[in-house]
Amino acid sequence: MSITERTEKHGVEVAERAEAQDLLIALPPDSMSLSQDEEWCVVRVDDEWQQIGVHEYDRIFSIPGLYERLVYEALRCDSPRQVVGLLQWHLAKMSQLPRDLRVLDLGAGNGMVGELLTEVGVEHVVGVDIIQEAADAATRDRPGVYDAYHVADLTDLPTDVEQSLRNERCNCLCCVAALGFGDIPVAAFVAALNLIDSDGWVAFNLKDEFLRSATGFGSFIRSLIREKLLVVHERRAYTHRLATDGSPIQYVALVARKRDDIPQEIVAEYLER
């Protein structure tokens, strides 16, 4: 059965046409409840319907406008605004200026977070993502947002890239909607944290159920807090986005301060569980 036939059979309603990108997308019916990492959409490209997983970022970024059309318009993602807004609010409370931040944007994608950071007054943003399609999309969609953008695996950095990242002297790490599903493993998150100055800011989010879980990424984050390697200053529960069946997905945004580099034995202990 073709995707078009399957779409019609399940009665999927096609979302309205995107004015700028002229994209037609469709979501599964509300009756089809999928886990977050199994969700998909269909999009019409060159007169053909293609099924694409919501987490298939390489394919999504390759189609101009699809990420915004799917994640921000159809699924109403609010995480970049929430995380950047919480960071901005806390800085104001501490009488600190966003322009003093030098931000490493981990899992930078096509630049949604980087763009928001510059809009609130951050003047230096460095992007890192593991897929070339993300860097290409950021250059295509938001040229000039990043002072540098590296396509790299943080668990296996070439010496020159690691030195370049250290030379950026970043004092803030932002990581939005990229933790907990294996897109950015613990070792990569720790490598990014260890590139940030001690006493630097960390702004990130995590699915609420992951943060509360006794296992997984949330338990690792709690171990960093327990060891006072991360000191949480602000947290905010909110709706990250809608699932494809229309139900809300709850996340927690956190703003913390890094007190020291993360020892590798903590990472090894987590991985051995």
PAMARSE-664516 format. One line per 10 residues: their letters; for each residue y negated, z negated, x negated of N, C-alpha, C. Coordinates in steps of 0.2 Angstrom, whole numbers, plus 5000, padded with zeros to 4 digits. Atoms other than C-alpha are relative to their C-alpha. Example, Ala and Ser with C-alpha at 12.3 -4.5 7.8 and 13.67 -1.06 7.14 Angstrom:
# PAMARSE-664516
as> 5006:5000:4996:5022:4961:4938:4994:5000:4996; 5006:5001:5004:5005:4964:4932:4995:4997:5004;
# end
This chain:
# PAMARSE-664516
msitertekh> 5006:5000:4996:5000:5000:5000:4994:5000:4996; 5006:4999:5004:4983:5005:4993:4995:4994:5002; 5005:5005:4999:4969:4992:4991:4996:5001:5007; 5004:4998:4994:4959:5001:5005:5004:4998:5006; 4996:5001:4994:4974:5000:5017:5001:4992:5001; 4999:5007:5000:4977:4982:5012:4994:4996:5003; 5006:5003:4998:4959:4978:5015:4999:5000:5008; 5001:4998:4993:4959:4986:5032:5005:4996:5004; 4994:5004:4996:4976:4977:5037:4998:4993:5000; 5002:5007:4999:4969:4960:5033:4993:4999:5003;
gvevaeraea> 5006:5001:4996:4953:4963:5042:4994:4998:4996; 5005:5002:5005:4942:4960:5027:4993:5003:5003; 5007:4997:4998:4923:4962:5032:4997:5002:4994; 5004:4998:5006:4913:4972:5020:4993:4997:5000; 5007:5003:5000:4898:4963:5014:4995:5006:5000; 5005:4995:5000:4881:4972:5016:4999:5003:4994; 5001:4996:5006:4876:4985:5004:4994:4997:4996; 5005:5002:5005:4867:4979:4988:4994:5005:4999; 5005:4995:5001:4850:4987:4988:4999:5003:4993; 5002:4997:5007:4847:4988:4969:5006:5003:4997;
qdllialppd> 4994:4997:5003:4865:4992:4964:5004:5005:5004; 4997:4996:4995:4871:5001:4979:5008:4999:5000; 4993:5002:5000:4887:4991:4978:5003:4998:5007; 4996:5003:4994:4900:4988:4992:5005:4996:4997; 4994:5004:5002:4911:4973:4990:5003:4997:5007; 4997:5003:4995:4923:4965:5001:5004:4994:4998; 4997:5006:5002:4931:4947:5001:5007:5000:5004; 4994:5002:4996:4948:4941:5007:4998:4997:5007; 5001:5003:4994:4949:4935:5025:5000:4993:4999; 5000:5007:5001:4945:4917:5028:5006:4997:5001;
smslsqdeew> 4993:5003:4999:4963:4914:5033:5004:5000:4994; 4997:5000:5007:4968:4918:5015:4997:4995:4996; 5002:5005:5004:4966:4902:5006:5003:5001:4993; 4997:4999:5007:4967:4905:4987:4997:4995:4995; 5003:5005:5005:4965:4893:4972:4994:5004:4997; 5006:4997:5002:4949:4896:4963:5001:5005:4994; 4999:4995:5005:4957:4905:4948:5005:5006:5003; 4996:4995:4997:4967:4916:4960:4995:5005:5004; 5004:4996:4995:4952:4923:4970:4998:5007:4998; 5001:4993:5001:4948:4941:4971:4995:5003:5005;
cvvrvddewq> 5004:4996:4996:4936:4954:4978:5003:5007:5000; 4999:4993:5001:4937:4972:4981:4993:5003:5000; 5007:4997:5001:4922:4983:4975:5001:5008:5000; 5000:4992:5000:4919:5002:4978:4996:5002:4994; 5003:4997:5006:4916:5011:4962:5003:5007:5000; 4998:4993:5001:4916:5030:4961:5004:5002:5006; 4996:4998:4994:4922:5031:4979:5007:4997:5001; 4994:5004:4999:4937:5020:4976:4999:4993:5000; 5000:5008:5000:4941:5002:4980:5004:4998:4994; 4996:5003:5005:4946:4992:4965:5000:4992:5002;
qigvheydri> 4999:5007:5000:4953:4974:4966:4999:4997:4994; 5002:5004:5007:4945:4962:4953:5000:4993:5002; 5000:5007:4999:4949:4944:4951:4993:4997:4998; 5007:5003:5001:4933:4933:4952:4999:4997:4993; 5000:5003:5007:4938:4926:4934:5001:5006:4995; 4999:4994:5005:4941:4944:4927:4993:5002:4997; 5007:4999:5002:4924:4943:4918:4999:5007:4996; 5001:4994:5003:4927:4958:4907:4999:5006:5005; 5001:4994:4995:4929:4970:4922:4994:4999:5004; 5006:5001:4996:4915:4962:4932:4994:5001:4996;
fsipglyerl> 5006:4998:5004:4902:4963:4918:4999:5007:4999; 5000:4993:5002:4907:4981:4915:4997:5004:5006; 5003:4997:4994:4900:4985:4933:4993:4997:5001; 5007:5003:4999:4881:4983:4933:4999:4997:5007; 5002:5003:4994:4875:4971:4946:5006:4997:5004; 4994:5003:4996:4893:4966:4952:5000:4992:4999; 5000:5007:5000:4892:4948:4945:4995:4997:5004; 5005:5003:4995:4876:4944:4954:5002:5001:5007; 4998:4998:4993:4882:4953:4970:5005:4996:5002; 4994:5004:4998:4898:4944:4970:4999:4992:5000;
vyealrcdsp> 5000:5007:5001:4895:4927:4963:4994:4996:5003; 5006:5003:4998:4877:4924:4967:4998:5001:5008; 5002:4998:4993:4874:4933:4984:5006:4999:5004; 4995:5001:4995:4891:4933:4992:5003:4993:5000; 4997:5006:5000:4898:4917:4986:4995:4994:4998; 5005:5005:5000:4881:4908:4984:5000:4995:4994; 5000:5004:5005:4883:4901:4967:4994:4997:4998; 5007:5004:5001:4870:4887:4963:5001:4997:4993; 4999:5004:5006:4877:4881:4946:4994:5001:4995; 5005:5000:5005:4864:4888:4934:4994:4997:5002;
rqvvgllqwh> 5006:5003:4998:4850:4882:4944:5000:4992:5000; 4998:5007:5000:4858:4865:4946:5000:4997:4993; 4999:5003:5007:4862:4862:4928:4993:5000:4996; 5006:4999:5003:4846:4869:4921:4994:4996:5003; 5005:5004:4997:4836:4860:4934:5001:4993:4998; 4999:5007:5002:4844:4843:4930:4998:4999:4993; 5002:5001:5007:4841:4846:4912:4992:5000:4999; 5008:5000:5000:4822:4850:4915:4998:4994:5003; 5003:5006:4996:4820:4835:4927:5001:4994:4995; 4999:5006:5004:4827:4823:4914:4996:5001:4994;
lakmsqlprd> 5005:5000:5005:4817:4830:4900:4993:4998:5002; 5007:5002:4997:4801:4828:4911:5000:4992:5000; 4999:5007:5000:4807:4810:4914:4999:4996:4993; 5001:5003:5007:4808:4807:4895:4994:5002:4997; 5007:4998:5003:4791:4815:4892:5002:5005:4994; 4998:4995:5005:4800:4829:4882:4999:5007:5003; 5002:4994:4998:4795:4847:4882:5006:5005:4999; 4995:4995:5001:4808:4861:4885:4999:5005:4994; 5002:4996:5005:4799:4871:4872:5003:4997:4993; 4997:5003:5006:4806:4859:4859:5008:5001:4999;
lrvldlgagn> 4993:4998:5000:4824:4864:4863:5002:5006:4996; 4997:4994:5003:4834:4876:4853:5007:5000:5003; 4994:5000:4996:4849:4880:4865:5005:5004:4998; 4994:4996:5000:4866:4886:4862:5003:5000:5007; 4997:4998:4993:4872:4894:4878:5007:5002:4999; 4993:4999:5001:4891:4893:4878:5003:5003:5006; 4997:4996:4994:4900:4906:4889:4994:5003:5003; 5007:4997:4998:4883:4915:4890:5001:5005:5006; 4999:4995:4995:4890:4929:4901:4994:5005:4999; 5006:4995:5000:4876:4941:4906:4993:4998:5000;
gmvgelltev> 5007:5003:5002:4862:4929:4903:4997:4997:5006; 5003:5003:4994:4859:4921:4920:4997:4993:4998; 5002:5007:5002:4858:4903:4912:4994:5001:4995; 5005:4999:5005:4848:4910:4897:4993:5002:5003; 5007:4998:4997:4835:4918:4908:4997:4994:5004; 5003:5006:4997:4833:4902:4918:4997:4995:4995; 5003:5004:5005:4831:4892:4902:4993:5002:4998; 5006:4998:5003:4817:4903:4896:4995:4999:5006; 5005:5001:4994:4809:4902:4914:4997:4993:5000; 5002:5007:5000:4808:4883:4912:4996:4998:4994;
gvehvvgvdi> 5004:5002:5006:4800:4884:4895:5003:5000:4993; 4996:5000:5006:4814:4885:4882:4998:5006:4996; 5002:4994:5004:4808:4896:4868:5005:5003:4995; 4995:4998:5004:4824:4898:4858:5007:4999:5003; 4993:5001:4996:4841:4902:4866:5005:5005:4996; 4994:4996:5003:4857:4908:4857:5006:5000:5004; 4994:4999:4995:4871:4915:4867:5007:5001:4996; 4993:4999:5003:4890:4914:4863:5004:5001:5006; 4994:4999:4995:4904:4922:4873:5005:5003:4996; 4994:4998:5004:4921:4927:4868:5002:5008:5001;
iqeaadaatr> 4998:4993:4999:4921:4945:4876:4994:5004:4999; 5006:4995:5001:4910:4960:4871:4997:5002:5006; 5003:4997:4994:4908:4965:4889:4994:4995:5002; 5005:5005:4999:4897:4949:4891:4994:5001:4996; 5006:4998:5004:4886:4953:4877:4997:5006:5002; 5003:4993:4998:4884:4971:4882:4996:4999:5007; 5004:5001:4994:4879:4965:4900:4994:4996:4999; 5007:5003:5002:4866:4953:4893:4995:5004:4998; 5005:4996:5003:4858:4966:4883:4998:5005:5005; 5001:4995:4995:4859:4978:4898:4996:4997:5005;
drpgvydayh> 5003:5003:4995:4853:4966:4911:4994:4996:4999; 5005:5004:5002:4842:4954:4902:4998:5000:4993; 5001:4999:5007:4836:4961:4886:4994:4995:4998; 5006:5005:5003:4825:4949:4875:5001:4993:5002; 4999:5007:4998:4832:4933:4883:5002:4996:4994; 4997:5004:5006:4842:4928:4868:4997:5002:4993; 5002:4999:5007:4836:4926:4850:5006:5003:4996; 4994:4997:5003:4854:4930:4845:5005:4999:5005; 4994:5000:4996:4870:4933:4854:5006:5002:4996; 4994:4999:5004:4887:4931:4846:5006:5001:5004;
vadltdlptd> 4993:4999:4997:4904:4938:4852:5005:4997:4995; 4996:5004:5005:4915:4925:4844:5005:4995:5004; 4996:5005:4998:4930:4914:4846:4999:4994:4996; 5002:5006:5004:4924:4897:4842:5005:4996:4997; 4994:5003:5004:4941:4891:4837:5002:5003:4994; 4998:4996:5006:4942:4904:4824:4994:5004:4998; 5007:4996:5002:4924:4908:4818:5001:5003:4993; 5001:4997:5007:4921:4920:4803:4995:4995:4997; 5005:5004:5003:4912:4911:4790:4993:5001:5001; 5007:4998:4999:4896:4921:4792:4997:4998:5006;
veqslrnerc> 5003:5002:4994:4895:4918:4810:4999:4993:5001; 5001:5008:5000:4898:4899:4808:4993:4998:4997; 5006:5001:5004:4884:4899:4795:4994:5002:5004; 5005:4998:4996:4873:4909:4806:4998:4995:5006; 5001:5005:4994:4875:4897:4821:4998:4993:4997; 5003:5006:5003:4872:4882:4810:4993:5001:4998; 5007:4999:5002:4856:4890:4803:4995:5000:5006; 5004:5000:4994:4850:4891:4821:4997:4993:5002; 5003:5008:4999:4848:4871:4821:4999:4999:5007; 5000:5001:4993:4852:4870:4839:5000:4993:5002;
nclccvaalg> 5000:5007:4998:4848:4853:4847:5002:4999:5008; 4998:5000:4993:4855:4857:4865:5006:5005:5001; 4995:4996:4998:4871:4864:4871:5000:5000:5008; 4999:4999:4993:4872:4872:4889:5006:5004:5001; 4994:4996:4999:4888:4877:4896:5001:4999:5008; 5001:5000:4992:4888:4882:4915:5006:5004:5003; 4995:4996:4996:4903:4886:4926:5006:5003:4995; 4995:4997:5005:4915:4889:4911:5005:4995:4997; 4995:5005:5003:4925:4873:4908:5005:4998:5006; 4995:5002:4995:4941:4868:4916:5006:5004:5002;
fgdipvaafv> 4995:4995:4998:4950:4884:4919:5003:5004:4994; 4997:4996:5006:4955:4889:4901:4995:5005:4997; 5005:4995:5003:4940:4901:4899:4997:4997:4994; 5003:5003:5006:4933:4889:4886:5005:4994:4999; 4996:5005:5002:4947:4878:4879:4997:4994:4997; 5003:5006:5003:4944:4860:4873:4998:5001:4993; 5002:4999:5007:4944:4865:4855:4994:5004:4999; 5006:4996:5000:4931:4878:4858:4994:4996:5002; 5005:5004:4997:4920:4866:4868:4998:4995:4994; 5001:5005:5006:4922:4853:4853:4996:5004:4995;
aalnlidsdg> 5003:4996:5005:4917:4867:4841:4993:5001:5001; 5007:4999:4998:4901:4871:4850:4996:4993:5000; 5003:5007:5000:4897:4852:4852:4999:4998:4993; 5001:5002:5007:4899:4850:4833:4995:5005:4997; 5006:4996:5003:4886:4864:4830:4994:4997:5002; 5006:5003:4998:4873:4854:4839:4998:4994:4996; 5003:5006:5004:4862:4841:4830:5002:4994:5003; 4999:5007:4997:4867:4823:4832:4994:4998:5004; 5005:5002:4995:4857:4816:4846:4997:5005:5004; 5003:4994:4996:4855:4833:4854:5003:4999:5007;
wvafnlkdef> 4999:5000:4993:4856:4836:4872:5006:5005:5002; 4994:4996:4998:4872:4843:4881:4999:5000:5008; 5001:4999:4993:4870:4850:4899:5006:5005:5002; 4994:4996:4998:4886:4856:4908:5002:4998:5007; 4997:5002:4993:4896:4855:4924:5007:5001:5000; 4992:5000:4999:4914:4853:4929:5001:4999:5007; 4998:5001:4993:4923:4854:4945:5002:4992:5001; 4999:5007:4998:4923:4837:4954:5007:4997:4999; 4993:5003:5001:4942:4835:4955:5002:5000:4993; 4998:5000:5007:4944:4840:4937:4997:4993:4996;
lrsatgfgsf> 5004:5006:5003:4931:4826:4932:5004:4994:5002; 4997:5006:4998:4941:4813:4942:5007:5000:4998; 4993:4999:5001:4958:4819:4937:5002:4995:4994; 4998:5004:5006:4968:4808:4925:5003:5004:4995; 4997:4995:5006:4974:4823:4915:4994:5006:5000; 5004:4994:5000:4966:4839:4910:4993:4999:4997; 5006:5000:5004:4948:4843:4904:4996:4994:5002; 5004:5006:4998:4940:4829:4914:5002:4994:4996; 4998:5006:5004:4951:4816:4905:4997:5000:4993; 5003:4999:5006:4945:4823:4889:4992:4998:5000;
irslirekll> 5007:5002:5000:4927:4822:4894:4999:4992:5001; 5001:5007:5000:4929:4804:4899:5002:4996:4994; 4998:5003:5007:4937:4800:4882:4994:5000:4996; 5006:5000:5004:4921:4806:4874:4995:4995:5002; 5004:5005:4998:4911:4795:4885:5002:4993:4998; 4997:5007:5001:4922:4780:4883:4999:4999:4992; 5001:5001:5007:4920:4783:4864:4993:5000:4998; 5007:5000:5001:4902:4784:4866:4997:5006:4995; 5002:4994:5004:4902:4801:4857:4995:5004:5005; 5005:4997:4995:4893:4808:4873:4998:4994:5004;
vvherrayth> 5003:5005:4996:4881:4796:4882:4997:5004:5006; 5003:4996:4994:4878:4803:4900:4994:4996:5003; 5006:5002:4998:4860:4801:4906:4999:5001:5008; 5001:4998:4993:4861:4810:4923:5006:5004:5002; 4995:4996:4997:4874:4817:4934:4998:5001:5008; 5001:4998:4993:4873:4826:4951:5005:5004:5003; 4995:4996:4997:4886:4831:4963:4997:5005:5005; 5003:4994:4996:4883:4848:4972:5005:5005:5002; 4995:4995:4999:4891:4863:4979:4999:5006:4995; 5000:4995:5005:4895:4875:4965:4999:5007:5003;
rlatdgspiq> 5000:4993:4996:4898:4890:4977:5005:4999:5005; 4995:5000:4995:4908:4895:4991:5007:5003:4998; 4994:4997:5001:4926:4899:4990:5001:5007:5004; 5000:4994:4996:4931:4916:4996:5002:4999:5007; 4999:5002:4993:4937:4908:5012:4994:4997:5003; 5006:5003:4997:4920:4901:5015:4999:4992:4999; 5000:5007:5001:4924:4883:5010:4996:4998:4994; 5004:5001:5006:4912:4874:4998:5005:4997:4994; 4997:5003:5006:4918:4870:4980:4995:4996:4997; 5004:5005:5003:4911:4854:4973:5001:4999:4993;
yvalvarkrd> 5001:5001:5008:4905:4852:4955:4996:4994:4999; 5005:5005:5003:4896:4839:4945:4996:5002:4994; 5004:4998:5005:4882:4843:4934:4998:4994:4996; 5001:5006:5004:4879:4831:4919:4995:5002:4994; 5005:5000:5006:4865:4829:4906:5002:4994:4996; 4998:5005:5004:4871:4819:4891:4997:5001:4993; 5003:5000:5007:4866:4815:4873:5006:5000:4995; 4995:5000:5005:4878:4819:4859:4998:4995:4994; 5001:5005:5005:4879:4804:4847:5003:5001:4993; 4997:4998:5007:4890:4811:4833:5005:5005:5001;
dipqeivaey> 4995:4994:5000:4902:4825:4829:5007:4997:5003; 4993:5002:4997:4919:4825:4838:5005:5000:4995; 4995:5000:5005:4933:4820:4827:5006:5004:5002; 4994:4995:4999:4948:4832:4826:5006:4996:5003; 4994:5004:4997:4960:4817:4830:4999:4999:5007; 5000:5001:4993:4953:4815:4847:5002:5007:5004; 4997:4993:4998:4956:4834:4850:5007:5000:5000; 4993:4999:5001:4973:4833:4843:5004:4995:5005; 4997:5005:4995:4977:4817:4854:5000:5003:5007; 5000:4996:4994:4972:4827:4869:5005:5005:5001;
ler> 4995:4994:5000:4982:4842:4865:5007:4998:5000; 4994:5002:5000:4997:4832:4862:5003:4996:5006; 4998:5003:4994:4997:4824:4879:5005:5004:5005;
# end
